[in-house]
Amino acid sequence: MAASPTQRSLDYARRQGWLPGVVERWNPHARIRQDLFGFVDLVVVDDQPGVLAVQATSGANVASRLRKIRELETGAPARWLEAGNRIEVWGWRKAANGRWQLRREPVELDAVQPLEPAE
């Protein structure tokens, strides 16, 4: 069975010596995978400040995942970043030589929907 982008990302983080955890869950009732806060597949404690939230995907879907995070109306990405954490989309594609290549795209605070104040 082929490894999923989440599994590849988990393996990559471990090889770096980082502490990753899967937070995406299968919802059997809805028959879908659900990301933590609507955008997080993995959390990674690496060598940088804060916690890294990773959205893992195929190389072809990086742009759509970036758009999803930037347009998420809950404001969760903004809250995550404002708390001193980081967000990246990790896209995996198979190169011509047959090896898997990782593309890491950061998401910045000024690119996400702000959290709406409570009324």
N, C-alpha and C positions, 0 to 999 in steps of 0.2 A: 504494500500500500504506500502511495506517495505521501510524503510529509506535507502537512498544511503550512501556510505562511506563519501561523501561530507557532507551530512546532519548530519550524526553522528559526524563528525569532527567539524562542525559548533556548534552543541549542546554542545559538550565536551568543546570547547574553551570558550563558553559563561558561562558554569558552573564553569570554573576556574576563572571567572571574567575578562577574556581577551576580546579584541576588535577584532573580526574576520570579514572578508569580503570575499564574493565569487567573484572570478575573472575568473572562468571558464565560458565560454559562449556557448550556443547552436548556431550553424551555420545552419540555415534552408536550405540554398542553397546546402551546402555540406552534410547535414544531419549527422553532427558529432559534438561532444563536442570539443571545442578548449580551451586549457590551456593558461593562460597568459605566454608569453615567451616560450611556448612549454612544460612547466613543473609545473606550479603553478595552483592549484585549489582554494586555500584560502590564503589570507594574514592575519597574526595574529599579533596584537600588544599585547605582553605579558609583563612579568616583567623582561625581559632580554634586553640587548642592541640590536639595529637594529630591523628589521622587519622579522618575521618568514614566509617563504614560505612553504606551505604544499601541498604535492601531496597526496591526499586521495585515498585509494584503499582497496580492500579486502585483508585479511591476506595472501591468496595464491598468490597474485600478487606483494608483496613487493619487491622481488628480481628483477622482471622485471622492476618495476618502478625505482628502484635504478640504474639499468643498463641504462635505458632510459636517466635519468638525467646525469649520468656520461659520456655517449657517445654522448650527444647532441652536434652536430658540430657547432652550432651557437655561442658557447661560453657564452651564456646567464647565465648559472648557475655560471660560474667563475666570470662574471661581478657582479652578485648579491652578491656573497660571498665577493668579493674584496671591495664592497661598505660598508661592515660591517654588512651585513644581514646574515640570517641563512636559511638553507633548511632542511626539514625533510620529510620523507615519513611516513604517518600514515596508518597502516594496521589494518583492523577490522576483527575479526573472532568471531564466536559464540562458546563459551566454552561448555563443557559437561553439565554444570548446566543451560544452556540456556541464560546466560548473555553474553553480548558483551564485548570483551576484545580488548584493543588498544595496538598495538606495534608501538613505535616511533623509527625510524631509522634516525640519522643525516647524512647529506652529507657534507663531508669536502672538502676544496678547493683543496687539493692535489689529490683528486679522480676524478676531473672533467676535461673536455677538456678545455684548455686555449683559451681565446679569441684571434683570429688571428689579428695581426696588420693590419690596413688599408693600402692599397698600394697607 
